[in-house]
Amino acid sequence: MKIIRDPIHGYIEVPDDILPVISSPFFQRLRFISQTGLAYMVYPGMRHTRFEHSLGAMHLAKEFLHYISSNSKIDFLTEDYAKLVSLSALLHDIGHVAFSHTFESALQVTRDVYKEKIEYYGKETHVKYGLRLISKYSYLFEKVGKNSNITDPVKFLINVIGGNPANEEEKFALQIISNFVDADRGDYLLRDSYYAGVGYGSYDIERLKRVLVYVDGKIAILKKAIPIVEQFLLARMYMFKNVYFHSVVGMYNAILSHAISKLIRQNKIDLNDIEEITDYKILNMIEEIGFKQPILYRNGYKRIKKDITQECSSIIDREELIELMRETEGKIIYYEFFDVPYKEENEAIYIYDEGKLSPLSQFSNLITAIRDLKKAIIVYHHSMEDKMRKYYEKLKEAC
């Protein structure tokens, strides 16, 4: 067993049969993929990568499984099965490429703004990429969990990470790594908050993992721990409002997305060779396409210092701004933020009380205060000052 020192979780234990996965170039490339794009332009400490987040998600998956097993009777939850679920958590982000979600935004810009035919699956693009890599490197995973009741570990990984579980074992694993309260969010809230130097993402992880149960095919929370769940949901909402959706963070990620789009459109990036698309590769090429000053030195671009909220969005001609983006090759940018922190539609957080499962909304009034997060900003190169005057005036009057 390998032990890795981690600033968030202390010591992370890596079983011997998972160590070759982490040691392979297939996984080591995540050291060169930033977790939060250009958030370090505002929060200088946010230089952490998908590598350590993936290790943290693996660790939390293992911890969740341990405590669920203590609180519930699950016949298939053996030590070898737990290794496979932990491996699923380790690999859940393996398909991310340069600057993580900002690269996905660049693909969207390429398709929607510049009208190029391109492969794009929204926020699931990195999942699609990841499934291809898992299939390509299937030999790394064939022996993990070999003594469990899972006969095909690679198929298990693909079904779970791809969000298409075929049986109870896979559905349970999917809830561990992708749910309203899961190992993925559980790690990135703590980790991103730590590296940003803020307290917004803090919550009581030690308490949370000890109150998880598995009932009727669902991972649930004991009723006595409702305040911890509320704390978790609020932590996520505050991190989005104050860090991920910080207007200046969005500004530089938007500029970067146009820079990456230009590299794609000039065939300087090979989308068929995703393993080579790292932060360093992009940063080494931006000078030749005219984006060196803003991305390396925070120089040359401004934003209208009025966020476009739902109340004043009607005064903005969105289609006109998209046309200006296209005409100016990213010297004018309209950038939208959107997230749904919690909504009980197809899924919910379940509370277990006196032998009964109920959605969180039946116990908590607090979640009615958790609303969809939506706003937009306008960013422009200083040479576009004249074109922006009318937007300055409109937003000044309306917002």
C-alpha positions in Angstrom: 0.0 0.0 0.0 1.1 3.5 -0.8 0.4 6.5 1.5 0.1 10.0 0.0 0.1 13.1 2.2 -2.8 15.4 1.3 -3.6 18.8 2.8 -7.4 18.1 2.8 -7.8 14.6 4.1 -4.5 13.9 5.8 -3.2 10.6 4.5 -4.7 8.9 1.4 -4.1 5.2 1.2 -3.6 3.6 -2.2 -4.0 -0.1 -2.5 -1.3 -2.0 -4.4 -3.5 -3.0 -7.3 -4.6 0.6 -7.9 -1.1 2.1 -7.6 -0.2 1.1 -11.2 -3.1 3.1 -12.5 -2.0 6.2 -10.6 1.6 5.7 -11.7 0.8 5.4 -15.4 1.1 8.4 -17.8 -2.6 7.9 -18.4 -3.3 9.3 -14.9 -0.2 11.3 -14.3 -1.2 13.7 -17.1 -3.9 15.1 -14.7 -1.0 16.9 -12.9 -1.1 19.3 -15.8 -4.8 19.9 -15.9 -5.9 22.8 -13.6 -8.9 22.1 -11.4 -10.6 25.5 -11.8 -9.3 27.0 -15.0 -8.0 30.5 -14.6 -9.5 31.0 -11.1 -6.0 31.7 -10.0 -6.2 35.1 -11.7 -8.4 36.1 -8.8 -7.5 33.6 -6.1 -3.7 33.1 -6.6 -3.6 29.9 -4.5 -6.0 28.0 -6.8 -3.2 26.2 -8.7 -4.3 22.8 -7.7 -5.1 20.2 -10.4 -7.4 17.3 -11.3 -4.7 14.9 -10.1 -5.1 15.7 -6.4 -8.9 16.1 -6.7 -9.1 12.7 -8.2 -7.1 11.2 -5.3 -9.4 13.0 -2.8 -12.5 11.7 -4.5 -11.1 8.1 -4.4 -10.4 8.6 -0.7 -13.8 9.9 0.1 -15.5 7.1 -1.9 -13.6 4.6 0.3 -14.6 6.5 3.5 -18.3 6.7 2.4 -18.3 3.0 1.7 -16.8 2.1 5.1 -19.4 4.0 7.0 -22.3 2.9 4.9 -21.2 -0.6 5.4 -21.2 0.0 9.2 -24.7 1.4 9.1 -26.3 -0.9 6.6 -26.3 -4.5 5.5 -25.1 -4.8 1.9 -24.3 -8.2 0.7 -22.2 -7.2 -2.3 -20.1 -4.5 -0.5 -16.9 -6.5 -0.1 -13.4 -5.2 0.1 -12.8 -6.0 -3.6 -16.0 -4.3 -4.7 -15.0 -1.3 -2.6 -11.8 -1.1 -4.6 -13.7 -0.9 -7.8 -16.0 1.8 -6.6 -12.9 3.7 -5.3 -11.3 3.3 -8.7 -14.5 4.7 -10.3 -14.1 7.8 -8.2 -10.4 8.0 -9.0 -11.2 8.0 -12.8 -14.4 10.0 -12.8 -12.5 13.1 -14.2 -9.9 11.2 -16.3 -11.3 12.7 -19.5 -10.6 16.3 -18.6 -8.2 18.2 -20.8 -6.6 21.6 -20.6 -8.2 23.9 -18.0 -11.0 21.5 -17.3 -14.5 22.9 -17.9 -13.1 26.0 -19.7 -12.0 23.7 -22.5 -15.6 22.4 -22.7 -16.7 26.1 -22.9 -14.2 26.6 -25.8 -15.9 23.7 -27.7 -19.2 25.3 -27.1 -17.9 28.7 -28.4 -16.5 26.9 -31.4 -19.8 25.4 -32.2 -22.3 28.0 -31.2 -20.4 31.3 -31.9 -18.1 30.4 -34.8 -20.6 27.8 -36.3 -18.0 25.0 -36.7 -19.1 21.4 -36.7 -17.5 19.9 -33.7 -18.0 17.1 -31.3 -19.4 18.6 -28.1 -21.6 17.0 -25.3 -21.9 20.0 -22.9 -20.6 19.4 -19.4 -20.5 15.7 -20.2 -17.8 16.1 -22.8 -15.1 15.1 -20.4 -17.1 12.0 -19.5 -17.2 10.9 -23.1 -13.5 11.6 -23.4 -12.9 9.6 -20.2 -14.8 6.6 -21.4 -12.6 6.4 -24.5 -9.5 6.5 -22.4 -10.7 3.8 -20.0 -11.5 1.6 -23.0 -8.0 2.3 -24.5 -6.2 1.5 -21.3 -8.5 -1.3 -20.1 -5.5 -3.5 -19.3 -4.7 -1.3 -16.3 -8.0 -2.2 -14.6 -8.6 -5.8 -15.4 -7.2 -7.1 -12.1 -8.7 -4.6 -9.8 -11.5 -6.1 -7.7 -10.8 -9.5 -9.2 -12.3 -11.3 -6.1 -15.5 -9.4 -6.1 -18.7 -10.5 -7.8 -18.0 -8.1 -10.7 -17.0 -10.2 -13.6 -16.0 -7.4 -16.0 -14.3 -4.5 -14.1 -13.9 -2.4 -17.3 -17.6 -2.6 -18.1 -18.4 -1.7 -14.5 -16.2 1.4 -14.8 -17.7 2.4 -18.1 -21.3 2.0 -16.9 -20.7 3.8 -13.6 -18.7 6.7 -14.9 -20.9 7.0 -18.0 -24.0 7.2 -15.8 -25.6 4.1 -17.3 -25.8 1.6 -14.5 -27.1 -1.8 -15.4 -27.7 -3.4 -11.9 -27.8 -2.6 -8.2 -24.0 -2.8 -7.8 -23.5 -0.2 -10.5 -26.4 2.1 -9.3 -24.9 2.1 -5.8 -21.5 3.0 -7.1 -22.9 5.8 -9.2 -24.6 7.3 -6.2 -21.2 7.3 -4.4 -19.5 9.3 -7.1 -22.3 11.3 -8.7 -25.2 12.5 -6.5 -26.2 15.7 -4.7 -23.9 14.6 -1.8 -21.1 12.5 -3.2 -17.4 11.9 -3.2 -16.7 14.2 -6.1 -18.5 17.3 -4.6 -17.4 16.3 -1.1 -13.8 16.7 -2.1 -13.9 19.7 -4.5 -15.8 21.9 -2.1 -13.2 21.4 0.6 -10.2 21.5 -1.7 -11.3 24.5 -3.8 -12.2 26.4 -0.7 -8.8 25.6 0.9 -6.8 26.7 -2.1 -8.9 29.8 -2.7 -8.2 30.8 0.9 -11.9 31.2 1.7 -14.3 29.5 4.1 -17.4 29.2 1.8 -16.9 25.5 1.0 -16.3 24.3 4.5 -18.7 21.7 6.0 -18.4 18.9 8.6 -17.1 16.0 6.4 -16.3 13.8 9.4 -19.9 14.0 10.6 -21.4 13.7 7.1 -19.7 10.4 6.2 -20.8 8.8 9.5 -24.5 9.4 8.9 -24.8 7.7 5.5 -27.1 4.7 5.1 -28.2 2.5 2.2 -32.0 1.8 2.1 -34.2 0.6 -0.7 -31.5 1.2 -3.3 -30.8 4.7 -2.2 -28.0 6.3 -0.2 -29.7 8.4 2.4 -28.8 10.6 5.4 -30.0 10.0 9.0 -32.6 12.5 10.1 -30.4 13.8 13.0 -27.8 15.0 10.5 -30.1 17.3 8.4 -28.1 20.4 9.5 -25.0 18.8 8.0 -26.7 18.3 4.6 -28.0 21.9 4.7 -24.5 23.1 5.4 -23.2 21.0 2.5 -25.7 22.5 0.1 -25.1 26.0 1.2 -21.4 25.5 1.0 -21.8 24.5 -2.7 -24.1 27.5 -3.4 -21.7 29.9 -1.8 -18.7 28.5 -3.6 -20.5 29.0 -6.9 -21.7 32.5 -6.1 -18.4 33.8 -4.7 -15.6 31.7 -6.3 -16.6 29.8 -9.5 -19.1 32.5 -10.6 -16.9 35.5 -9.6 -17.2 37.9 -12.4 -13.4 38.3 -13.0 -12.9 34.5 -12.8 -15.6 34.2 -15.5 -14.0 37.0 -17.5 -10.6 35.3 -17.8 -12.1 31.9 -18.4 -14.2 33.4 -21.2 -11.2 35.0 -22.8 -9.3 31.7 -22.5 -12.3 29.8 -24.1 -12.0 32.1 -27.2 -8.3 31.6 -27.3 -8.6 27.8 -27.3 -11.4 28.0 -29.8 -9.1 29.9 -32.2 -6.4 27.2 -31.7 -9.0 24.6 -32.6 -10.3 26.4 -35.6 -6.7 26.9 -36.9 -6.1 23.1 -36.4 -3.3 23.8 -33.9 -5.0 21.4 -31.5 -5.8 17.8 -32.4 -9.0 16.8 -30.7 -8.3 13.2 -31.6 -5.2 13.2 -29.4 -6.8 14.4 -26.1 -4.0 13.0 -23.9 -1.7 15.7 -25.2 -4.0 18.6 -24.5 -2.7 20.0 -21.2 -2.6 23.5 -19.7 1.1 23.8 -20.7 0.4 22.9 -24.3 -2.2 25.7 -24.5 -0.1 28.3 -22.7 2.8 27.6 -25.1 0.7 28.4 -28.1 -1.3 31.5 -27.1 1.3 34.0 -28.1 1.0 33.1 -31.8 -2.8 33.8 -31.8 -2.7 37.1 -29.9 -3.9 36.1 -26.5 -0.7 36.3 -24.5 -1.3 39.6 -22.7 -4.7 38.8 -21.2 -4.0 35.2 -20.3 -0.5 35.5 -18.9 -0.5 39.1 -17.7 -4.1 40.1 -17.0 -3.7 42.9 -19.5 -5.8 44.4 -22.3 -9.4 43.4 -21.5 -12.0 45.0 -19.4 -15.5 44.2 -18.3 -18.6 46.3 -17.8 -18.8 46.3 -14.1 -22.5 45.6 -14.0 -23.5 41.9 -13.9 -26.5 41.1 -16.1 -29.0 39.5 -13.8 -32.4 38.1 -14.7 -34.0 41.4 -13.8 -32.1 43.4 -16.4 -31.4 40.7 -19.0 -34.3 41.8 -21.2 -32.5 45.1 -22.2 -29.5 43.1 -23.7 -29.6 41.9 -27.2 -28.0 38.5 -26.8 -27.9 37.7 -30.5 -26.3 41.0 -31.3 -23.6 40.3 -28.7 -23.0 36.8 -30.1 -22.6 38.4 -33.6 -20.1 40.9 -32.2 -18.1 38.0 -30.6 -17.9 36.3 -34.0 -17.0 39.5 -35.9 -14.3 40.6 -33.4 -12.8 37.1 -32.9 -13.3 37.3 -29.1 -12.5 41.0 -28.6 -16.0 41.4 -27.4 -17.4 38.5 -25.2 -20.8 37.8 -23.7 -20.4 35.2 -21.0 -23.2 33.4 -19.1 -23.1 31.7 -15.7 -25.7 29.1 -14.8 -26.0 26.4 -12.1 -28.8 24.6 -10.2 -27.5 24.0 -6.7 -30.4 21.7 -5.7 -33.7 20.7 -7.2 -36.0 17.8 -6.5 -37.1 16.5 -9.9 -35.6 13.3 -11.1 -33.5 12.9 -8.0 -33.2 14.2 -4.4 -31.3 14.0 -1.2 -33.2 11.4 0.9 -33.6 11.4 4.7 -34.0 8.2 6.6 -36.3 8.4 9.6 -38.1 5.7 11.5 -37.8 3.1 8.7 -39.0 5.6 6.0 -37.2 7.4 3.2 -38.4 11.0 2.3 -36.9 13.8 0.2 -35.1 16.5 2.0 -37.8 19.1 1.2 -40.2 17.4 3.6 -37.8 18.2 6.5 -35.9 21.4 5.6 -37.3 24.8 4.9 -33.9 26.1 4.2 -33.7 24.5 0.7 -36.4 26.9 -0.5 -33.8 29.6 -0.2 -31.4 27.7 -2.6 -32.2 29.1 -6.0 -30.8 28.7 -9.5 -27.7 30.8 -10.0 -27.8 32.8 -13.3 -26.1 35.9 -14.5 -24.0 37.2 -17.4 -21.1 39.6 -18.0 -19.8 41.6 -21.0 -16.1 41.6 -21.6 -14.1 43.5 -24.2 -10.7 44.4 -25.4 -9.7 48.0 -24.8 -9.8 48.7 -28.5 -13.6 48.0 -28.5 -14.3 50.8 -26.0 -16.5 52.8 -28.5 -18.7 49.8 -29.4 -19.4 49.2 -25.7 -20.6 52.7 -24.8 -24.3 51.9 -25.5 -24.1 48.8 -23.2 -22.5 50.8 -20.5 -25.4 53.2 -20.6 -28.1 50.6 -20.9 -26.8 48.7 -17.9 -26.2 51.8 -15.9 -29.8 52.9 -16.3 -31.5 49.5 -15.9 -29.3 47.7 -13.3 
